[in-house]
Every structure is written in structure tokens, then in C-alpha cells.
Amino acid sequence: MMKKMNDLVWSASVRLDNGIRRGKEEIQDLIWDETGDTNFISILVLLGIALALAGVFLSYQEDVLGWVETNIGPFFSRRAGR
């Protein structure tokens, strides 16, 4: 019985040690691996552009909506066939 318990504890400790070692390797790969960095930078650039456009729109909201109403509004208010 003691031999079986000893074997179970030994195999659990070996599996745990292998899991910890593999976990450390995965963390090091995550930190030092550079794949995907350009996509992350592209997303940040696009997010910055979107935020800048939102800021410009909020600043000139009345002007933009007035221009749209003046230039595009008559197109949508016409009846079909005219």
C-alpha cells in the first residue's frame, strides 16, 4: 500500500514539475515571441484614427449635419418616380 501511495505521489510531482516547466516556457515564449506585434500596432493606429475622427465629428457636429441635410436631404425627401 505504501509503495502504491509513493508511486502516486511521485508521478503527481513529476507531472506537476513538467507542467510548471512547460508553463514557464510558454510564458517566456509569450514575452519574447514577436509574432503578432504588427497586428497589435495596426489595431492601435486604427483605433487612434477612429478616435480622432470621432473628436473632429463631435467638434463640427452641427456643421456636418447641416451640410448633410442641405445636400442630401432633398434626395431622400422626393417621392418615387419624380
Residue pairs with C-beta under 8 A, 6 or more apart in sequence:
57 64
